[in-house]
Amino acid sequence: MITVTRLNGDSFTLNALFIEQIQMFPDTTITLTNGKKLIVQESNEQVKEKVIQFYKQIGLIGTSHISGEDSS
């Protein structure tokens, strides 16, 4: 789960596993797998970093995948 902020300043927690894409229009727009779109104050990069940290926390990805290290 990640915490993000709506444009009106209200914070909410979002299950990052349901994020399909993150875009800038110029506001950051998060599209969920069900098609719902959320506009947040955080930048594209901030949301991306929160998602990466969440994935690391739950063990979905390892640090070598993020840093670009080759596992071979």
Secondary structure, 3 states (H helix, E strand, C coil): CEEEEECCCCEEEECHHHEEEEEECCCEEEEECCCCEEEECCCHHHHHHHHHHHHHHCCCCCHHHHHCCCCC
